Amino acid sequence: MYNKIYIIGPVGSGKTTFATKLSEMYNIKYYELDKVSWDDDHGNIKRTDEEAQKIFKDILNNKKWIIEDVGREKFKQGRVEADIIYYIKLSRMKSYYRVTKRWIKQRLGKERYNHPPVFSQWIYYISTVNSYYKKEKSKLKSLEEFKSKLKFVNSKDINKIISKGIDSNE
C-alpha cells in the first residue's frame, strides 16, 4: 500500500477523478495543486511562489497524501517524496475532446466549475492542452530519475486500479 501518491497528466485526463476515487478507497486526503497555485476563495488570484511553496510544504508534511498536478517543476519535491507516481497517458485529441465536453457540461449546469464557463474559459482550456503537450517530452525526461516508482497508466488501467485496488496494476 502506498501512502504518498503523485498523479500527473494533462488537462482532462481524469487526474481529479482518479485522485478522488483513491482518496475514498484508502482514506487518504487528496490535493489539487492548481488550488495551491491559485487562490479560488479570493477571486482566482495567482499565489506568489512563496505562498504556494508554504502550502505545498504543509501538504508534504502529512504522513499520507494524494497529489494531482500537470507535473510542474516547482512541485518536484512531491515526486521526490512520493511512494508511487502515476503518469496518465492521453492523446492530445482525447484531451481536446474531454476539455470541450467538460466546458459544455459546465455551460449546461451539469458539472460544477471553479471558473465561469464562458467562451474565453474554453479557449483557455484549449491553450492549456497545447501548452502541456508542447512540454510533454521535457516532462517525461524529468521523470526519468523516478523510473523505479513511475507507472504509466491509461483509462483502462485507472478503471482496473479503482475496481480492484492499487496493487492490481503491479
Number of C-alpha atoms within 10 A of each C-alpha: 9 13 14 21 23 25 25 22 23 24 22 20 24 21 24 19 13 20 23 18 18 20 17 11 13 14 12 18 16 23 20 16 18 14 17 19 19 17 15 15 9 8 10 13 11 16 15 10 12 9 14 21 16 12 15 20 13 10 19 18 9 11 9 17 23 26 25 26 20 21 23 10 11 11 17 13 12 23 23 14 13 23 16 22 26 19 23 22 14 17 13 16 9 12 22 20 14 16 19 17 13 20 22 16 15 18 16 10 11 11 11 12 13 11 11 13 18 12 11 10 13 17 12 11 20 18 12 16 19 17 12 18 15 11 10 16 11 10 17 12 9 13 17 11 12 14 10 10 15 19 15 13 17 16 14 9 14 22 14 15 19 15 12 11 15 16 10 12 13 6
